Amino acid sequence: AAVLHSIVSLAILIGYYHLKVPLAIFKREKEIARKLEFDGLYIAEQPEDDDLKSHWDKLVISAKSFPVNYWDKFVKKKVRAKYSETYDFDSISNMLGMEKTSFSAQEEEGNKGLFHYIMNIDWRYQVWKAGVTITDNSFLYSLWYFSFSVMGNFNNFFFAAHLLDVAVGFKTLRTILQSVTHNGKQLVLTVMLLTIIVYIYTVIAFNFFRK
């Protein structure tokens, strides 16, 4: 039963990655493309220092394969044509990862091997995609669910972690859980204080009275 549970958990994780992650990537690419084209983000204005999401997205706009899932494949050309009159053409081309001239990409056609395939992978885009995937809460949930399921094959304690699903699934229990963990700092201090008190009474007091 434990192995079957792990197989089902893996199937859920793979299914989410292939069905839901592409949709999340599409929405993110669409958001980036719209901000580039209509707001001039990274060209006319720069994101705030604490806007980590926008700083991470800046990594992908210079990727040669961007956008992959978004339907408008000419968004970079539109952005360059729109802003090149006001801003430096070469700077925009470098930022977008575009060639300054239109002919440059049909050099080596017959050389197709494993090394050629690896060298042609757009690693910049893949790193960005991995970052977006890893920060997706639902994907992380499925990943941790699978991890605990695998560890549950060695120790049944990890299967007990799945009881959190029950607490989250029922509205009443979820409300109670949220009210308990609302103030995280206060909760941690309470648990630490309780641990110290239990330690004092069970260990120190026991050793003292045993003598």
N, C-alpha and C positions, 0 to 999 in steps of 0.2 A: 504493500500500500504506500509506503514511503517513497519508493522508487517511482511508482505511478504518479504520485503527487508532484515529484520533481519534473517528470516528463511533461505533465500538464502545465506546470509553471513555466517551463522552457518554451512550450508552444505558445503560451500567452505572450511571453516576452518577444519572441520572433514575430508573432502576428502583429503586435503593436508596432514593432520597428518597421515592418513592411507596409502596414496599412495607415497608421496614424502619423508616424514621423515625417513621411513625404508631404503630408498636408501641413504640418507645422513648419517645415522648411519652405514650402510654397508661400505661406502667409508671411514668413520672415523676409523672404526675398522680395515679395510684393511691397512690404513696408519700406524696405531699404530703397527699392527702385523709385517709389513715390516720393520719398524724402529727398532723394538725389535730384529727381527731375523737377519737382515743384517747389521744394524749399531750398534747393542748392546746398544741402548739408554736405559738409567737408570741403565745399568750394566757397560759397558766399558766407557761410557761418560754420562755427566749430561747436561740437557738443560740449556740454558742461563736464568739468573734471570728474564729478561723481557719477556721470552717466556711463556706467561700465558697459551696458548693452550696446550703446552707439559706438564706443571705442572698440569693442569686439567686432562689430559689424564692419568697421573700417578695414579690417583685415581682408574681407572677402571682395570688396569692390575692385581690387586690383587683380583678382583671380581671373585667369583667361577664360574659364568656363562659366563664369557668372553672367547672367542667371541660368540655372539649370532647370528648375521646376516652374519658374514664373514664365508665363506665355510670351511676354514682350522681350524677344531676344535682341532687339535693337535699342534698348533703353540707354546703353552707354553712348551710342552714336548720337542719340537725341540730346543727352545731357551735354556732350562735348559741343554739338552744334549750337545749343542754346546759350552756353556760358562762355564759349571761346571768344566772343566779341568783347566781353567785359574783362575776362581773366586770361591769363597766359595759356596759350594753346598747348604748349609742351608740358606744362605743369599738370594740366587737366589730363592729358594723355598718359602721363606717368602714373598719376593717382588712380586712373581707371584701368591701368594695365593694358592700354591699347597701343598698337603700332602707330607711329606718326605718319607712315605711308600705308597705302591700302594693299600693296602686294608684298607678302613676306611669308606666307604660310604653306607653300606647296613645294617644299624642297625634297624631302626624302620620303618617297612613297613606298618603295619596294622593301625597305628594311623593317620587317615585322617579326620580332622575336620577343621573348620574355623580357629581356633587358630594355628593348625599345618600348614595350608596353609599360614597364615600371617608370621609365624616364618620362613618359607622356602623361602620367597621372598628375592631375592638378592638386598637388599636396596642400597648397594654401586653402583651396576650397574644402578639401577633405578635413583639414584641421578645424576650420570654422564650423563645418557641419557637425563634427564630433562635439564641439563645444556647445552648440545649440541643442544637440540630442541629450548630452549629459545634464544640461540644466533644465530639461523638460521634467516637470514634477511627476507626471504619470509614468514616464519611462523609468525614472529613478525608482518609483514605487514598484513597478514590475520587476526591475532588476534586483532590488532588495528582497522582494517576495521570493524570487527564484533562488537567491543566495541563501536565505534562511531555510528554504525547502531542501537545498542540497546539504546544508550543515545539519539539518534535522535527521538525515540518514545516519549520522554519527552520534548525535545527542538529541534526545527528544525535547530537551529544554527549548531548542530553537523553534520547534513546532508551536510552542506556547505563544511565541511572538505573533503568530497568525490570529490569535484571539483578539488582537487590536482591530482586525477587520470587523469583528462582531461589534466592538465598541463604536467604530466609525459608521458601520452600516445602520445601526438603530439611532434614530434622531434623538431620543431621550438620553441614551447613554453618551452620545456625542456631545450633547449640551452639558452634561455633567463633567465629561472629560475636559471640555473647553473651559468651564468655570474653574476647575481645579488647576489647570495649567495656564490660566490667564496671565498671572504674574509669575513669569519664569524664575526671576531672581529670588522672589519670596519663597517659591516652592523649593528651590535648591537649598536655601538657607535652612528651611524647615527640615528637609531630609537630612542635611548634615548634622543639625542639632539633635535630631532623633537618633542618628547613628552613634553620636558621641555618648548620649545618655544610655542607650542600649549597651554600648561597649563597657561603660563604667559599671553598670549594674550586673552585667553577665560575666565579665572577665575579672575586673579588679575586685568587685565585691565577693565573687565566688572564691577567688584565691585567698582573700583576706579571712573570710569566715571558715575556710577549710582548715586553716592553721589552728 
